[in-house]
Amino acid sequence: MKFLSYLLAYRRFLLIVLTLLLLLPLPLIIKTKEAECAYTLFVVAILWLAEPMPLAVSALLPAVMFPLFGIMESKQVASAYFKDFHLLLIGVICLATSIEKWNLHKRMALRMVMLVGVNPAWLVLGFMVSCAFLSMWLSNTSAAAMVMPIVEAVAQQITKAETEADALEMSCSNGSINPTLELDENIGECECSDCKEKEKQVNGYDNDVASTVCTIEKEYEKEKEQQNLPPAEAGRKNKEDKYNGIFKVMCLCVAYSATIGGLTTITGTSTNLIFAEHFNTRYPACQCINFGSWFILSIPIAVIILLFSWIWLQWIFLGFDFKNMLKCGKKKTAREEASAQVIQKEYKKLGPISYPEIVTLVLFILMTLLWFTRDPGFIPGWSSLFSKYKGYATDSTTALVIGLLFFIIPAKTLTRTSNGENTVFGYTPLITWKEFQSCMPWEIAILVGGGFALADGCEVSKLSEWVASKLTPLGSLPLWLVILISCLIVTSVTELASNPATITIFLPILSPLAEAIHVNPLFILIPATLCTSFAFLLPVANPANAIVFSYGHLTVMDMVKAGLGINIIGVAVVMLAVMTWIVPMFDLYTYPSWALNIPSTNSTGL
């Protein structure tokens, strides 16, 4: 038993050592550059999938192995670790840092929910739209972490209000009214100090969520006993199931919408950024993938998946009552009154919009407009003003220009006192370097650099050409089946491995596959990239899932049950998109001149 306990304690160390040793015969027996590059690729891929050490540390292995194997010089490998992608990431993180610092994200999220209304189904949709919108510009993790405390407060108040309403109704039906249970218009206000303290904890986003839920449930049971009600186990269970369903739907809607929203922009998630950099590096002659083109192709996909996910979550946890869901103009229930009060109270806490929020919002809109208008395609963009240097300015140029302004524009303005004199503040920019560093995902930056280094090594060692020659027989399969298989594989792997690691592993494989069967690479790479984000099944599949799961309202089976349906919806919508409206955007049925021309006897039916 001691031996087994030692093995368990050192399992990560053993996995690293065994991976290096067991694969070592590959380069020792097959003494070619392709085998040496394959050894490096397999080692890094296994370490990324199993994660015995940090992903960024594993990503540094190509910088060690490639020079030792004589595949690439050290300075060549080093250049792969910092590319255009990293400049784009820096600019986007500057924007995200300012949005988070000045609470602009919270203002936008609450305003969107207030516009939607407090009908339970529409309230969930409001949270989904808010979280998805934030995720378009911020990381999925940040979006979920920002919206979840608001959802938690609303969910707690809904349960509390409905419990009081139920108790009042039962009291009236027994012919007596308990004044302490009367529900006035301001249902969230509590007269007793204990209730005020509980409300303070909820509105302040108390971290001890599990204990708060237990407290509410105990109070509910206590009130039932005070009313001398008969046992009625079935009725009580139905109530508990209803409350649990509300919690589950609200939690899952945040986790899933954070991921879905990230699909819509190049900067929305790291997998999109990795794809864009890989594609532009491998096919520099193609200037078709930019912020605008990606947004146009992906926004319908995200909207359709979001709507179907909303319907799916309502159906499996609360039952899909279409008539009740679309009701409007009717008297609000206790649940709706509580929801409205919490949301309005949270919005009032923010106060009037501040100067830093206005500047951040202006810069955010400016960055978005510059991204869309750089090269829209149907009209000349602002990049045409620099026609002498065509292709020099990219989306990262825009991001970096706006990002630098956050370090220049002061965070405070001169204010006048009652005497008419200006009050002078010390100069402080909108964000500081320390704040930027705390938000910058350095692990992702190094991980992506490692992926680029692996891709360069595969090209230099001719491993990609060897893989392409072996994949040529797949050309006999129908094209839709090749795409579907690719989507299903990456969707399955990304449930167990991180999204960036998954896309980094598969891009160097799928690109040669497309070239080998003489198909436009975008036909396979776009759906595979989108499906890499579909990590909905498990709490460990992505950080947004983990954040929501940590609140204690969900079980693993809840997430599996809901996530499986959304995975199917996602893959189906992506397949529909890539076979319909994406085709004319990039002329996908034509093998492009910018792709590598590999002789092929492709019989894929296009």
N, C-alpha and C positions, 0 to 999 in steps of 0.2 A: 504493500500500500504506500509505503514511503517513496518508493521508486516512482509510482504513478503520480504521487503528489509533486515530486520534483519535475517530472515531465510536464505536468500541468502548469507549474509555476514558470517554467522556462520554455513554454510552447512557442512563443514568438521568436525567441533566439534560435530554437531548433528549426523552425520553419525557414528562417533566413539562411542558416548554414546549409540545410538540406537542399534548398532550392538552388543555391550556388553549386553544390557538389554533384547533385543528381543530374543536372543539365550539362555539366562540364564535358562529358564525352562528346557532345555535339561538335564543339570547335576542335577538340583534340583528335577525333577520328576523321571528320570531314574538314580537312584543312583548306577551307575557302573563306573568302570575305563574306559571302552570303551566310555561311554557317555561323561565323563569328558574330555577325550582326543579328542573326536569328536568336543566338544564345542571349545576347543583351536584351533583345525584345521580349523573349519569354521570361527572363528573370524579372525585368521591370514590370511586366504585365501581371505576373503572379503576385508580386509584392504589392501592386496597386489593388488587386482584387481582394487579397487576404488582409492587407493593412497591418502587418506585424510591426511596422514602423511608420512614422508620418509620411504622407504622400509626397510632400516636398523633398524629403530626404531620399526616397526611392527615385524621384525624378532627377536627382543629381548623378545617378549611376552612369548614364551615357557619357557624361563629362569625364568620367574616370576610364570607362571601358573602351570607348572608341579610340582614344589616342594609344592605349596599350595594345589594342588589336591592330593598330595601323590603318584603321578605316578613315579617320578624319584627324586633322591636327587639332591641338587643344584650342587654339584661337578660333578655328572654324566652329567647333562645338560651342564655345562660349558665346559666339555671335547669335546662336539660335535661342539663347535664353532671354534675350531682350529684343523684341520686335515691335512692329507697329501696333500690335494688339495691346502691349503693355502701356503705350502712350494713351490709347483710347481708354483703357481701364483706369489710368490715373485721373484723366479728365472727368470720367463718370463718377468716380469715388469722391472727387472734390464736390460735385453737385450733391451727391447722396449725404455727405458729411454735413453740408450746410442745411439741407432739408431736415435731417434728424436733429441737428443742434437747435434750430429755431422752431421746431414743432410744426412745420408747415405740413408734414405728412398727416398729422393728427387732425389738423383743421380741414384738409381736403377729404379725409376719410369720413369724418363726422358730417360734413356738409353733404356729401353724396348720400349717406344713409338718411339724412333728414329729407332730402329731395324724394327719395323712394317711398318713404312712409313706414308705418309701424305694423302693418299687417304682417303676421309671422312669416309667411312665405316671401313677401316682398322685402321684409327686413333681412332675411337670409340673402336674398339676391343683392340687396344693397351692400351688405358686407362683402359679398363675393366680388362685386364690381369695384368697390373701393380698394380691396386688397389686390385685385388683378391690376388695377391702374397703377398703384404704387409699385407693384412688382415689375412693371414695364420699365421703370427708371432706376429702381433700387434692386438690391439682391433679394431673392426669394425669402431668404432667412430674415432679413431686416423687415420686409413687408409683413411677414407672419408675426414677428415679435412686436411690431407696432400696433397691429390691429387686434391681436388676441386679447390684450387686457381690456379693451373696450367691449369686445364680445363677451368676455367673462362677466364684466359688471352688468351688462344688459341681461344676460342669461340668469344671473343670480336674482336680479330684481323681478324678472318675469316669474320665476318660481315663487318668490315671496309674495308677490301680488296675487297670484292665482290661489295660493294657499289661503290667504286671508279672504279672498272672494268666495272660495268654496266653503270656508267655515261660516261666513256670514249667511250664505244661501241656506246651509243646513240649519243654522240657528233660526232663520225666518220660517223654514218649513216646519220646525218643531213648535212654532207659536211664540217664541221668545226671542228677543233681540239682545245680544250682548253689546253694549256700547263700546267696549274696548276693541271689538272686531269690525266696527263700522268702517267702510271704505269711502273716503271722500275723494274729491277730484285730484288732490295731490297725494296719490296713493303711496308714494315713496316716503312721505314724511312720517316719522315715528315720534311718539310723545315720550316714550321711556328712554332713559339714558343708554340702556343696553342696546336697544334698536338703533339708536344713533351711532353707537360705536360700531355695530355690525355694518351699517350703511357706510360709515367712514372707511372701514376696511375694504368694502367692495369698490367704492369709488376711487380709493387710493391704490387699487390693484394689489391687495395683500397677497404675498407669495404663498401663504399657507392655504392654498385653494381647497385641498382635500378636506381640511378641518372645517372650512366654511360650509362646504356642501353637506358634510355630516351634521353640522349645527342646524342648517335649514331643515334637513330631513327630520331631526329630533324634534324641532319646534312643531313641525307639521303633525307628527304623531302625538305630541303632547296636547295640541289643540283639539285633536280628535277625541282624546280621552276626556278632556275637560267638558266636552259637549255630551258626554255619556252616550256615545254612538254605539250601535251594535257592531260586532266584529267585521262583517262585510269584507272578507279577505279579497274577494275578486275585485271589488270596487277600488280598494286601496292599491292593489297591484296595478290596476289600469292607470291610476293617477301617477304612481311612481314611474311606470313605463313612459307615460307622456312627458314627464319632466326629464327623464333620462334621454328621451328622444330629442327634446329641444336642445339639451347640452351637446349631444353627439352631432346633430346637424350643424349647429353653429361652429363647433370646433373643426369639423371636417371641411366645412365650406371655406374656412380660412386657409387650411393647409393646402387644399387642392387649387383654390383660386390663385394663391401665391405662385404655384408652379405654372398654371395655365397662363397667367398674365405675363410671365417671363418669356413665353414663346414669341410674343409679338414684336419684339425689337432685338436688334443685334446685341445691344448692351443689356438686355433684360436678364440674361442668364449666361453663365460661363460657357456652356456648351455651344451656344450660338456664336460667341466670340471666337472660340477655338475653331469652329467650322469655317468662319469667315477668314481667319488668318491662314488656316491650312489651305483653303481653296485658292485664295489670292496668291499664296506662295507657290503652289503647285501649278496653277494656271494663270500666270501674270497677264497674259494677253486678253483674258476675259475681265471686263470691267462691269459685269452685270450684278454682282452682289454688293449692295451698299445698304445704308439704313433705310432709304425709301423703298427700294425693291423688296427687301425682306419684310417690311411692315405691310406692304400691299398684299403679299402672298400669304402672310401668317395671320393677319387680323381677322379674316373670315373664319379661319380654322379655330382660333382662340374663342371667338364669340359663339360659334356653334358648340364647341366642347363645353364652354361655360354654361350655356343654357341647358344642354342635356344633362350636365352634372348636377345642376340645380334641381331639375326634375327627378333625377335618379335618387339623390339624397332625400328629397321630400318623400318619395314613394317608399323607400325601404325602411325609413325610420319613423315617419309621421303619417304615412298614407297620403295618397295624392288626391285631395279633394279639390277638383278644378273649380267648381262653382264657388266654394268658400274662399279659395285662393284669389280669385279675381274680383271679389266683392269690393265695392268702394262706396263711400258716402254713408255707410252704416255707422251706428254707434260703436265706439271703440270698446273693446273688452278690457278687463282688468290687466291682462297681459300686455295689450297694446298701450294702455295708459302708462304702465310702468316702463315700458321700453322707450316711449316718447320722452318721459320725464328724465330718465337717465341720460339719454343722448343729448337733450337740450341742456341739461345741467353740465355735462362734460364740455359742451361747446362754449357755454358761458364762461367756464373756468379759463378758457384761452384768452378771453378779453378781445379788444379790438385788434385787428391785424397790425403787426408792428413793422417798423422800417426794415429790419433785416429780412422779415418774411417777404415783404414786397420786392426787395432787391433779388432775393433768391428765386422768387416766382418769375420775375422778369428774365433773369438769366436762364432759368429752366426753359421758358418759352422760346427764348432766343436760340438756345442750343438746339432745341427740337426743330425750329424753322430752318436753321442753317443745315442741319442734317438732311431734311427733306428736299431743300432747294439746291443742294450742291450739284446733283446731276439727276433730276427727276425723270429724264428719258423722253417725255413727250414735249418738253420745251427746254431750251438751253438754261442750265443752272448757273449759279454764281462762279463755279469753277471755270466756265468759259471765258471769264475775264482774264484768266491766266492761261490762255491758249498756248502761249509759248512754252509753258511748263505743264503740259497736259499729263494728268495722272500723278503729279507731284503731291497735290493736296488731297488728303483722304478724310474719312470721318474722324480719325484721331486728331487731325489738325484742328478741326472745329472743337472737339472735346477739350483739347489742351488749351486753346485760346480762352474759352469760357472758364475752364478750370483755374487758370492762372488769375483770372479776375477775382475769384473768391479770396485770394491771398492779398489782393491790392485794395479792393473797395472797403472803406471803413465800416465797422459794425454799428457805430453810433454817429448821430448828427449833432450839430450844435443846437442847444435848446435855450429858449429865452426864459429868464426868471420873471417874477412879478415886477421887478424894477426895470425890465426891458433889456437887461444885460445878458450876453451869451454865456452859457455855461460850457467850459472847455473840458472835454474828456480826453484821456490818453488815447493815442491812436492804437486801435485793435482791429485787425481785418475780420472779415466775416467768419473765416476759419483759421486756425493755427496749424502749424505743421504737426504738433503733437496730436491734435484732434484728427487730422488726416491720417496719421499713422495708425491710430486706434481703429479706424474703419477700413484701412487698406488690406485686402486679403492677400498677403504676401505668399501664403501657401499655394493659392490658386495661380499666382503669377509664376512661381517656380515650377509648379506642376505642368502648366501649359508650355513653359520653356523646355522642359524635359520631353514633352510630346513632339515639339518642333525638332528637337535634336534627334529623336528617334526617326522621325520622318526623313530628315536630311541623311541620316546614316543608311536608311533603307535605299535611298536613291543612289548614294555614292557607291555602296557595296553591290548594287544591282539586285538586291533582294526583292525589291518591288517588281522588277521585270520577271523574276523567277515565279513569284506568286501569281502574277498576271497570266503567265503561260499555263499554270496549273488550273486556273479558274476558267479558262476558255470553254471547256465543255458545258458550263452553266448556260452558255448562249443558246442551247437547245430548249431551255425552259421558256415558257411564256414570260414576258417582261413583268406583268403584274405579279406573278408568283415570285420572281426574283426579288422584287421590291417588298412584297409581303413577308418573305422569309427574313430578309434583312431587318425589317421593322420588328418582327417578333423576337429575333435573336437579341437585338440591342435592348428591347423593352424588358426582356427576361434578365439579362446581365445587369442592367442598371438598378434592378431591385436589390441586388446584393453588393454591387460595387458603387462607388461614387459616380455621379454623372460626368464630371470632367475626365475621370480616369477611363470611363467606358468609351466616350467619344474619341479620346486620344488614342485608344487601342484600335478602334474600328476604322477610323478615317484612312489610315495607311493601307488597310485591307480592302475597303470598299472602292477606293479610287482606282486601283489597278483592276478590280473586278469589272467596273464600268467600262474601262478602256479595253479589257480583254474581250468582252462581248459586244464591243462597238456600240455602246449606248451612251448618250449624253450623261456625263458624270452627275449632273444636277438631278437627274431622274432618280438616282439611288441615294445621293448624299443628303438632299433636302429632307426626304421622309425619315431617313435614319437619324439625322440630327434632331428633328422634332420629337421622334419617339424616344430618344435618349433621356428626355426630360420627364417621361411618364413613369416616375417612381412613386406610385400611389399606394402600394400594397402594405408596406411595413413601416414602423416608426423609424427604423434605422436607414430607410431608403434615401432620405434626404433630410437636411436640417429643419426644414419647415414642418415636416411630419413629426420630428422629434420634439420640437417646441410645443406643438399642439398636444401631443400625447402626454407631455410632462404635466399638464394641468389635471390629469387624473380622471377625466370623464369618459375615456375611451378604453376599450380592450383591444388587444391585437386582432381578434376576430372581427371586431367592428370595422377596423381599418382594412382588413383583408376583404371583407364582404363588400364594402363600399368601393374600395380601390380596384377590385377586379372588374367591376362594371365600368368604371371610368377608364381603365386601361383599354377595354374593348371599344368603348366609345371613341377614345383618342385615336387608336390605330385605324378604326373604320373611317373617321373623318379625314385623317391624313391621307389614307388611300384614295378617298373620294377627291380630295383637293389635288393630289399629284396627277390624277388621271383626267382632271377637268380644267379648272381655271388656271392652274400653274403652267399647263402645257403651252398656251399661246404666249405667256409672259417671257419664256426663255426659249421658245421653239424647241421643245424637248424631243420631238420626234426626229430631229435632224442632228446627226453627229457633227459637233462643231469643229471648226478649223483650229481652235485654240487648244483642244485636247490632244493628248499624245496619240499619234496615228499608229496603232499596232495592227498588223495584218490579222484578219480574223475571218472565219467562216461562220459568222453569226447567223443563226436561223431564228432568232427571237422575233416573234410576231409583234410588230409595232402597229 
